Amino acid sequence: MGGTKKVSPAKQDKTQNAKDGKDPKDSKKSRKDRGEGGPRKAEITVMVNEAEAIKIIKSSKVVTVHDLARQTGVKISAANAFLIESTKKGIVKRTGGYSGHYIYQAVSS
């Protein structure tokens, strides 16, 4: 009573390409090899411009690592290292936050 199943169109293409000697994966590889696809990513610098970062910190009420990284255009790890170093120097103080997500505030002098 059974019989053979109806073959999907994708399966038909694969079997037809196999008979012709074409590999269906070749067309995908050629698209990837071009390297033209997708939007360009923003260039991220590693060093924090101290004068710019201090200006941003002093102009805002409080600042987080993510805020500083976004506004200065650096990686979050670089902004975090800068804020930790600034805390040791006494430029900023940690006012709140938890689990590594701290809020920093400029020390008024």
C-alpha positions as CSV (number, residue, x, y, z in Angstrom):
1,M,0.0,0.0,0.0
2,G,2.8,2.4,0.6
3,G,5.0,3.5,-2.2
4,T,7.7,6.0,-2.4
5,K,7.5,9.4,-0.8
6,K,7.1,12.6,-2.7
7,V,10.5,14.2,-3.0
8,S,10.8,17.8,-1.9
9,P,12.0,20.4,-4.4
10,A,15.3,21.0,-2.5
11,K,16.0,17.3,-2.6
12,Q,15.3,17.2,-6.3
13,D,17.8,20.0,-6.9
14,K,20.4,18.1,-5.0
15,T,19.9,14.9,-6.8
16,Q,19.9,16.7,-10.2
17,N,23.1,18.6,-9.4
18,A,24.7,15.3,-8.3
19,K,23.9,13.8,-11.6
20,D,25.3,16.8,-13.5
21,G,28.5,16.7,-11.4
22,K,27.9,20.0,-9.6
23,D,28.3,20.4,-5.9
24,P,25.6,22.5,-4.3
25,K,28.0,23.7,-1.6
26,D,30.3,25.3,-4.2
27,S,27.9,28.2,-4.8
28,K,27.8,29.0,-1.1
29,K,31.6,28.9,-0.8
30,S,32.0,31.4,-3.6
31,R,29.8,33.9,-1.8
32,K,31.7,33.6,1.4
33,D,35.1,33.9,-0.3
34,R,34.2,37.3,-1.8
35,G,34.3,39.0,1.7
36,E,32.0,41.8,0.5
37,G,28.9,41.0,2.5
38,G,27.7,42.7,5.6
39,P,28.1,46.2,7.0
40,R,31.5,47.5,8.1
41,K,32.1,47.3,11.8
42,A,33.2,50.4,13.7
43,E,36.9,50.6,14.5
44,I,37.5,50.2,18.2
45,T,40.6,51.6,19.8
46,V,42.3,50.1,22.8
47,M,43.8,53.1,24.6
48,V,41.7,55.6,26.5
49,N,42.4,59.2,25.9
50,E,42.7,60.3,29.5
51,A,41.9,64.0,29.0
52,E,38.7,63.1,27.0
53,A,37.7,60.4,29.6
54,I,38.2,62.8,32.6
55,K,36.2,65.5,30.8
56,I,33.3,63.0,30.2
57,I,33.4,61.8,33.9
58,K,33.4,65.3,35.3
59,S,30.6,66.5,33.0
60,S,28.2,63.7,34.0
61,K,26.7,63.0,37.4
62,V,27.7,59.3,37.4
63,V,29.3,57.1,34.8
64,T,29.4,53.3,34.2
65,V,32.1,51.3,32.4
66,H,29.7,50.9,29.4
67,D,28.9,54.6,29.3
68,L,32.6,55.5,29.3
69,A,33.5,52.9,26.7
70,R,30.7,54.0,24.3
71,Q,31.4,57.7,24.6
72,T,35.2,57.4,24.2
73,G,35.0,54.7,21.5
74,V,37.2,52.1,23.3
75,K,36.6,48.5,24.4
76,I,34.8,47.9,27.7
77,S,37.9,46.2,29.2
78,A,40.0,49.3,28.4
79,A,37.4,51.6,30.0
80,N,37.2,49.3,33.1
81,A,41.0,49.3,33.5
82,F,41.0,53.1,33.2
83,L,38.3,53.5,35.9
84,I,40.0,51.1,38.3
85,E,43.3,53.0,37.8
86,S,41.5,56.3,38.3
87,T,39.9,55.0,41.5
88,K,43.4,54.1,42.8
89,K,44.7,57.6,41.9
90,G,41.7,59.3,43.6
91,I,40.2,60.9,40.5
92,V,36.9,59.0,40.7
93,K,35.2,57.0,43.5
94,R,32.9,54.0,43.3
95,T,29.4,55.0,44.5
96,G,27.3,52.0,43.8
97,G,26.6,48.9,41.8
98,Y,27.2,45.2,42.4
99,S,28.8,42.1,40.8
100,G,31.4,44.1,38.8
101,H,28.8,46.5,37.4
102,Y,29.8,49.5,39.4
103,I,28.8,53.2,39.2
104,Y,31.6,55.8,39.4
105,Q,31.4,59.4,40.3
106,A,34.0,62.2,39.9
107,V,35.7,63.2,43.2
108,S,34.9,66.9,43.9
109,S,38.0,68.8,44.7
